[in-house]
């Protein structure tokens, strides 16, 4: 009876190792990247310059709950979904 339990453990061990490797190499870094992006977007304030994922450079006018109101030029203000903000430009 004891040999059967060991056989099951030996057959599941490679699967557990593969899942652990998958978690530490793919899932965890992705979660950290999402967290870092969320913190960057939440810290945006009026006057910060941003780049969207489409390559548009804009200046933040207002940080709203789901969107960023940004000024592209003197006459054009747009609302940008926070998930499409690629990075903050350092001045």
C-alpha positions as a Markdown table, in Angstrom:
| # | Residue | x | y | z |
|---|---|---|---|---|
| 1 | Unk | 0.0 | 0.0 | 0.0 |
| 2 | Unk | 2.8 | 2.3 | 0.8 |
| 3 | Unk | 4.4 | 1.8 | -2.6 |
| 4 | Unk | 1.2 | 3.0 | -4.3 |
| 5 | Unk | 1.3 | 6.4 | -2.5 |
| 6 | Unk | 4.9 | 6.9 | -3.4 |
| 7 | Unk | 4.1 | 6.1 | -7.1 |
| 8 | Unk | 1.4 | 8.8 | -7.1 |
| 9 | Unk | 3.7 | 11.3 | -5.5 |
| 10 | Unk | 6.4 | 10.6 | -8.0 |
| 11 | Unk | 4.0 | 11.0 | -10.9 |
| 12 | Unk | 2.7 | 14.3 | -9.6 |
| 13 | Unk | 6.1 | 15.8 | -8.7 |
| 14 | Unk | 7.1 | 16.8 | -12.3 |
| 15 | Unk | 3.7 | 18.5 | -12.7 |
| 16 | Unk | 4.1 | 20.5 | -9.5 |
| 17 | Unk | 7.6 | 21.6 | -10.5 |
| 18 | Unk | 6.4 | 22.7 | -14.0 |
| 19 | Unk | 3.6 | 24.7 | -12.4 |
| 20 | Unk | 6.0 | 26.4 | -9.9 |
| 21 | Unk | 8.4 | 27.3 | -12.8 |
| 22 | Unk | 5.6 | 28.7 | -14.8 |
| 23 | Unk | 4.4 | 30.8 | -11.9 |
| 24 | Unk | 7.8 | 32.3 | -11.1 |
| 25 | Unk | 8.9 | 32.9 | -14.7 |
| 26 | Unk | 5.6 | 34.1 | -16.3 |
| 27 | Unk | 2.8 | 34.9 | -13.9 |
| 28 | Unk | 4.6 | 36.6 | -11.0 |
| 29 | Unk | 6.6 | 39.0 | -13.2 |
| 30 | Unk | 3.4 | 39.9 | -15.2 |
| 31 | Unk | 1.6 | 40.7 | -11.9 |
| 32 | Unk | 4.5 | 42.9 | -10.8 |
| 33 | Unk | 4.5 | 44.8 | -14.1 |
| 34 | Unk | 0.7 | 45.4 | -13.9 |
| 35 | Unk | 1.1 | 46.7 | -10.3 |
| 36 | Unk | 4.0 | 49.0 | -11.3 |
| 37 | Unk | 2.0 | 50.4 | -14.2 |
| 38 | Unk | -1.1 | 51.0 | -12.0 |
| 39 | Unk | 1.1 | 52.9 | -9.4 |
| 40 | Unk | 2.6 | 55.0 | -12.2 |
| 41 | Unk | -0.8 | 55.9 | -13.6 |
| 42 | Unk | -2.3 | 56.6 | -10.2 |
| 43 | Unk | 0.6 | 59.0 | -9.4 |
| 44 | Unk | 0.0 | 61.2 | -12.5 |
| 45 | Unk | -0.9 | 64.8 | -11.8 |
| 46 | Unk | -1.6 | 67.9 | -13.7 |
| 47 | Unk | 1.3 | 69.0 | -15.8 |
| 48 | Unk | 2.9 | 65.6 | -16.2 |
| 49 | Unk | 3.8 | 64.6 | -19.7 |
| 50 | Unk | 2.8 | 61.1 | -20.9 |
| 51 | Unk | 3.2 | 58.9 | -23.9 |
| 52 | Unk | 0.2 | 56.7 | -25.0 |
| 53 | Unk | 0.6 | 53.2 | -26.4 |
| 54 | Unk | -0.3 | 54.8 | -29.8 |
| 55 | Unk | 2.7 | 57.1 | -29.5 |
| 56 | Unk | 0.9 | 60.4 | -28.7 |
| 57 | Unk | 2.6 | 62.7 | -26.4 |
| 58 | Unk | 0.3 | 64.7 | -24.2 |
| 59 | Unk | 0.2 | 66.7 | -21.0 |
| 60 | Unk | -2.1 | 65.6 | -18.1 |
| 61 | Unk | -4.9 | 68.0 | -17.3 |
| 62 | Unk | -6.9 | 65.9 | -14.9 |
| 63 | Unk | -6.5 | 62.4 | -13.4 |
| 64 | Unk | -10.1 | 60.9 | -13.3 |
| 65 | Unk | -11.2 | 57.5 | -12.0 |
| 66 | Unk | -11.0 | 55.6 | -15.3 |
| 67 | Unk | -9.5 | 58.1 | -17.7 |
| 68 | Unk | -6.9 | 60.7 | -17.9 |
| 69 | Unk | -7.9 | 64.1 | -19.4 |
| 70 | Unk | -4.9 | 65.2 | -21.4 |
| 71 | Unk | -4.0 | 68.2 | -23.6 |
| 72 | Unk | -2.3 | 67.4 | -26.9 |
| 73 | Unk | -1.9 | 71.0 | -28.0 |
| 74 | Unk | -3.4 | 74.3 | -27.0 |
| 75 | Unk | -6.8 | 73.7 | -28.6 |
| 76 | Unk | -7.2 | 69.9 | -28.2 |
| 77 | Unk | -8.1 | 68.0 | -25.0 |
| 78 | Unk | -8.8 | 64.3 | -25.0 |
| 79 | Unk | -9.8 | 61.6 | -22.6 |
| 80 | Unk | -7.4 | 58.6 | -22.6 |
| 81 | Unk | -8.2 | 55.3 | -20.9 |
| 82 | Unk | -5.6 | 54.7 | -18.2 |
| 83 | Unk | -4.7 | 51.3 | -19.7 |
| 84 | Unk | -3.4 | 52.9 | -22.8 |
| 85 | Unk | -0.8 | 55.1 | -21.1 |
| 86 | Unk | 2.6 | 53.6 | -21.9 |
| 87 | Unk | 4.9 | 55.8 | -19.8 |
| 88 | Unk | 5.5 | 59.1 | -18.1 |
| 89 | Unk | 8.1 | 61.3 | -19.6 |
| 90 | Unk | 10.6 | 62.7 | -17.2 |
| 91 | Unk | 11.1 | 66.4 | -17.6 |
